[in-house]
Amino acid sequence: MSSENINDEKYSFDIGPIRPPSEGGVSSLLIRPTRNCPWNKCAFCSLYKGEKFQIRKVEEIKGDIDAVKRIEELIKEGSDEVNKVPRRCLTMVFAWVRSGKRTVFLQDSNTPIMRTSQLVEVIEYLRETFPAIERVTSYARSKTIARKSLEDLSELKEAGLGRLHLGLESGDDDILKMVNKGVTAEEHIEAGQKALEAGFELSEYVMPDLGGRELFEEHALNTANVLNKINPDYIRMRPLSVRKGTKLYEKWEKKDFQLSSPHERLREIKIMIKNLEVSAKLCFDHRLNGWRDKSGNRLFKVDYEGYELPEEKDLLLSLVEEGLRVDESHHLDVRKLKTPSL
């Protein structure tokens, strides 16, 4: 996990390890108000293991924003001093400037855990420094959003934070407890509804097969139930893979947890889709959605805007049926991956 941490240098700013694929790709600027994860106990995640959670000082974060501004000016001037900029910082700012400076993602896993007044100050400074920004987004934990007052969330929205990405993973309490998610289905619902009431655009992430073979039906039905009560803007499918160093991997090795086959995962998704009653976009924008159609192409389109529900519900169900007719050997099987990934 590498990052630029030389924050006393005028051309360097801190960069964390991840962002949602839907947030602009290489054309999105990364600003890091927090480092790592304040929970860091999920049984399926190894990303921040051994890393201490930190909330950075506002002036330090502003210093990073200033560094981005200085790098932007060097690029525009064609100055030779650009050679003093760390490569990773230069590459990011160059791509961001070239794309029109439209999107910014606030790292790492749960930026809204900051004091509201401090995060508002950061967002306002960011937007004042770069007025062309169209969207500022962040990951967040449902527990954090549920605990925030509606007034605090509205302040963040008014300051310019426009979209939240929440890791729902499952709507089943037994599964949430099993993977030590640290949140209940009811808290997921409260957080999602509160985020929408505050005016945020909301992405909820679902993890097919998180209940394994044993709890696939409960996972599908209860997740659909929670999503129906939230009615988010986006539902993003992130199929489970088990990574070495996680508690779930240990259970899988001991055969206490069984991953489903590609067809079994499709059947679980079919149950979920059939029971969804939302006006949302369902997205398969991750490489682990690796099912194929009869022509060998990806079964679901890899698109950040996904499929419109309820309008394209029948289309999605027909795609699932096509995938079930294709021999399993043609689909991605995470049980055979040598290097499972998030």
Secondary structure by P-SEA (a helix, b strand, c coil): cccccccccccbbbbccccccccccccbbbbbccccccccccccccccccbbbbbccaaaaaaaaaaaaaaaaaaaacccccccccaaaaaaaaaaaaacccbbbccccccccccaaaaaaaaaaaaaaccccccccbbbbaaaaaaccaaaaaaaaaacccbbbbccccccaaaaaaacccccaaaaaaaaaaaaaaccbbbbbbbccccccccaaaaaaaaaaaaaaacccbbbbbbbbbbcccaaaaaaaaccbbbbcaaaaaaaaaaaaaaccccbbbbccccccccccccccccccccccccccccaaaaaaaaaaaaaaccccccccccccccccc
